[in-house]
Amino acid sequence: MPPSGTRLVDVSPTRLLPSCCLGGSWQMAIDHWMLEQGQPALRLYRWQRPTLSVGWHQRSLPPHWLSLAGAGRIDLVRRPSGGQAVLHGGDLSYALVWPDPPRGRRQAYAQACRWLQAAFEQLGQPLHFGTAAATLASPDCFASSTAADLVHAHGAKRIGSAQLWRAGRLLQHGSIQLAPDRQLWRQLFGATAPELPPLAASAHALESLLLAAAAEHLPLPVAVSAPLRAAELAPLAQRLASYRWLGGTVGGKSVGGNTVGGNSPEASMPRTTWGSARPSG
């Protein structure tokens, strides 16, 4: 049920999209498309292969990232939200669209993450919000834990989230780390992956637990399952290039740089750093 005082302007059911495993550009295109529909929506998803998603404002990538992409070790995609880079493949991701969230960013994060916390509480592994100041010092999202992130008692970051606001509507999506590729993590970030406690549930059981927690704790109307239709997938396919990393050079060889087509969402991509942009922008 919605928290006391939460105003629900749109009483449409929350659209629950079935869990899927797709390439990174598809996943980002779906997330952004969900926001454009202006209806409450939720989905869980996985990644077809190791993928590095970078925040919309990360304009200069380390050369070795591009080298790894050029060698086929990772895919590179640009998220429609801000924040720093996240390595996907050993994680479960989520996306939530909230048409009428609180205008305070911290309050929105707190309410939008309650279902995640509830699920991990049931596993006996409670998560709390990080306390570090947002910084661009490291290109790795999981190198610090801010008020947008959920961490274990010993400080290991389990969930990193980012937001995109448009006309007062919110897209919040994030990465729930399960079994990160430790070797690839070190290759990318020059640091060890988070030392996470083993989960007391299988990946499949975790998905079921998360959906049950969402039904009880999301500040949105009751969810109704509704897969993407063919008529919705066709226009999504036309915008995939907006999220791929498509240009740039390493050692004089072309391997990537973001080429943004006519469907670019760039104009509405505020950073997720606290205070850097108005949520209603």
C-alpha positions in Angstrom: 0.0 0.0 0.0 1.2 3.6 -0.6 2.8 5.3 2.4 0.6 7.7 4.2 0.6 11.1 2.5 1.6 9.8 -0.9 -0.6 11.2 -3.6 -1.4 8.9 -6.5 -2.6 10.9 -9.5 -2.7 8.0 -11.9 -4.6 5.0 -10.6 -3.8 2.8 -13.6 -2.4 -0.6 -12.5 1.3 -0.9 -12.3 2.5 -2.7 -15.5 4.6 -5.7 -14.5 6.8 -6.7 -17.4 8.0 -10.4 -17.3 11.7 -11.0 -16.5 13.8 -11.1 -19.6 17.5 -11.6 -20.7 18.5 -9.3 -23.6 21.4 -7.3 -24.9 22.3 -4.1 -23.1 20.9 -1.6 -25.7 17.6 -3.4 -25.7 17.4 -3.2 -21.9 18.2 0.5 -21.8 15.7 1.2 -24.6 13.0 -0.6 -22.7 13.7 1.3 -19.5 13.5 4.7 -21.2 10.5 3.7 -23.2 8.7 2.7 -20.0 9.3 6.2 -18.6 7.9 7.8 -21.8 4.6 5.9 -21.4 3.9 7.8 -18.2 2.3 4.8 -16.5 3.5 3.0 -13.4 5.7 0.1 -14.3 8.1 -2.4 -12.9 10.4 -5.1 -14.3 13.3 -7.4 -13.4 15.9 -8.3 -16.0 19.2 -9.9 -16.8 22.0 -9.3 -19.4 22.8 -11.6 -22.3 26.6 -11.1 -21.9 29.0 -9.1 -19.8 28.0 -5.5 -20.3 29.4 -2.2 -18.9 26.6 0.5 -18.7 27.9 4.0 -18.3 26.0 7.0 -17.0 24.7 9.4 -19.6 27.2 12.0 -18.5 30.3 9.8 -18.6 31.9 11.3 -21.7 35.5 10.2 -21.5 36.0 6.5 -20.9 39.3 4.9 -19.9 41.1 3.5 -23.0 41.3 0.0 -21.6 37.5 -0.1 -21.4 37.3 0.5 -25.1 40.0 -2.1 -25.7 38.1 -4.7 -23.8 35.0 -3.8 -25.8 36.9 -3.9 -29.1 38.2 -7.4 -28.1 34.7 -8.6 -27.5 35.2 -9.1 -23.7 32.3 -6.7 -22.9 29.5 -4.8 -24.5 29.3 -1.0 -23.9 26.0 0.8 -23.5 25.0 4.2 -22.2 22.2 4.3 -19.7 19.5 6.9 -20.0 20.2 7.8 -16.3 23.2 9.4 -14.7 25.7 8.0 -12.3 28.9 5.9 -12.9 29.7 2.7 -14.7 28.2 -0.6 -13.7 29.4 -4.1 -14.7 26.4 -6.3 -15.5 26.2 -10.0 -16.1 26.6 -11.4 -12.6 23.6 -9.3 -11.4 19.9 -8.9 -11.5 18.6 -5.5 -12.6 15.3 -3.7 -11.9 13.5 -0.8 -13.4 10.7 1.2 -11.8 8.6 4.0 -13.3 6.7 6.2 -10.8 4.5 8.8 -12.4 4.0 11.0 -9.3 6.9 10.5 -6.9 7.9 12.9 -4.1 9.9 15.9 -5.5 12.7 15.4 -3.0 15.3 13.1 -4.5 16.3 11.5 -1.2 12.7 10.9 -0.3 12.0 9.3 -3.7 15.0 7.0 -3.3 13.9 6.0 0.2 10.3 5.1 -0.9 11.3 3.6 -4.2 13.8 1.2 -2.5 11.6 0.1 0.3 10.6 -3.1 -1.5 14.2 -4.0 -2.1 15.0 -3.6 1.6 12.0 -5.6 2.5 13.0 -8.5 0.3 16.5 -8.6 1.8 15.2 -8.3 5.3 13.2 -11.5 4.7 16.5 -13.2 3.8 18.0 -12.1 7.1 20.4 -9.7 5.3 19.1 -6.2 5.9 20.3 -3.4 3.7 20.7 0.3 4.6 21.4 3.4 2.6 25.0 4.5 2.1 26.4 7.6 3.6 29.3 8.6 1.3 29.1 11.9 -0.6 28.4 11.6 -4.3 31.7 12.0 -6.2 33.0 11.6 -9.7 36.4 10.6 -8.4 36.0 7.0 -9.5 34.3 5.8 -12.8 33.0 2.7 -10.9 29.5 3.0 -9.5 30.3 0.4 -6.8 33.4 2.2 -5.6 31.3 4.3 -3.1 28.0 4.0 -1.4 25.8 7.1 -1.4 22.3 7.8 -0.3 21.2 6.2 -3.6 22.7 2.9 -2.7 21.9 -0.1 -0.5 24.7 -1.7 1.6 25.1 -4.6 4.0 26.0 -4.0 7.7 29.7 -4.4 7.0 29.6 -1.8 4.2 29.6 -4.0 1.1 27.4 -2.4 -1.6 24.7 -4.8 -2.8 22.5 -2.5 -4.9 23.4 0.6 -6.9 20.6 2.7 -8.4 20.3 5.7 -10.6 17.4 8.0 -11.6 16.1 9.9 -14.6 13.4 12.5 -14.1 11.1 13.8 -16.9 8.2 16.2 -16.4 7.9 15.1 -12.8 7.9 11.4 -13.6 10.7 9.1 -12.3 12.6 6.2 -13.8 14.7 4.5 -11.2 16.7 1.5 -12.3 19.5 -0.4 -10.6 21.8 -3.4 -10.3 21.5 -6.0 -7.6 24.9 -7.7 -7.6 24.7 -11.5 -7.2 28.0 -13.1 -8.5 30.2 -10.4 -10.1 32.9 -11.6 -12.4 35.9 -10.8 -10.2 38.6 -11.1 -12.8 36.7 -8.8 -15.3 35.9 -6.4 -12.5 39.6 -6.0 -11.7 40.4 -5.6 -15.3 37.9 -2.8 -15.7 38.2 -0.9 -12.4 41.6 -1.9 -11.0 39.9 -2.9 -7.8 38.3 -6.0 -6.2 34.6 -6.6 -6.6 32.4 -6.1 -3.5 32.8 -8.8 -0.9 29.2 -9.8 -0.7 27.8 -12.3 1.8 26.2 -15.4 0.1 22.5 -15.1 -0.5 20.2 -17.3 1.4 18.1 -17.9 -1.7 18.6 -19.0 -5.3 18.5 -16.4 -8.0 15.0 -17.6 -9.0 13.8 -17.5 -5.5 15.2 -14.0 -5.1 13.2 -12.8 -8.1 10.0 -14.3 -6.5 10.8 -12.7 -3.2 11.4 -9.3 -4.8 8.1 -9.4 -6.7 6.2 -10.3 -3.5 7.9 -7.5 -1.6 7.1 -5.1 -4.5 3.4 -6.0 -4.3 3.4 -5.1 -0.6 5.8 -2.2 -0.4 5.9 -0.3 -3.7 4.1 3.1 -3.4 2.2 2.3 -6.6 -1.1 0.6 -7.6 -1.4 -3.2 -7.7 0.8 -4.7 -10.4 -0.7 -6.5 -13.4 1.5 -8.7 -15.7 1.6 -7.4 -19.2 4.4 -8.5 -21.7 5.7 -6.2 -24.4 3.6 -6.5 -27.5 4.9 -6.7 -31.1 3.6 -3.2 -31.8 5.6 -1.9 -28.9 8.8 -3.8 -29.8 9.0 -2.5 -33.4 9.6 1.2 -32.5 11.9 0.1 -29.7 14.2 -1.6 -32.2 14.6 1.7 -34.1 16.2 3.5 -31.1 18.8 0.9 -30.1 21.7 3.0 -31.5 20.9 5.7 -29.0 22.2 3.5 -26.2 25.1 1.8 -27.9 28.7 3.1 -27.7 29.5 3.4 -31.4 32.5 5.6 -32.0 35.9 6.7 -30.6 39.5 5.4 -31.0 42.1 3.4 -29.1 45.6 3.4 -30.5 44.4 4.9 -33.8 41.8 2.2 -34.3 38.1 3.0 -34.2 36.3 1.1 -31.5 33.6 3.3 -30.0 32.2 6.8 -29.1 28.6 7.5 -28.6 26.7 8.4 -31.7 23.2 9.6 -30.8 20.5 9.5 -33.4 17.2 11.3 -33.7 15.7 9.5 -30.7 18.4 10.8 -28.4 17.2 11.2 -24.8 20.1 13.5 -24.0 18.2 16.7 -23.5 16.5 15.2 -20.3 19.4 13.4 -18.7 20.2 15.1 -15.3 23.0 13.7 -13.2 22.0 11.6 -10.2 24.5 13.5 -7.9 22.5 15.2 -5.1 21.6 18.8 -5.8 23.0 18.8 -9.3 19.7 19.0 -11.1 16.0 19.7 -10.3 14.0 16.4 -10.2 11.2 18.0 -12.2 13.6 19.0 -15.0 
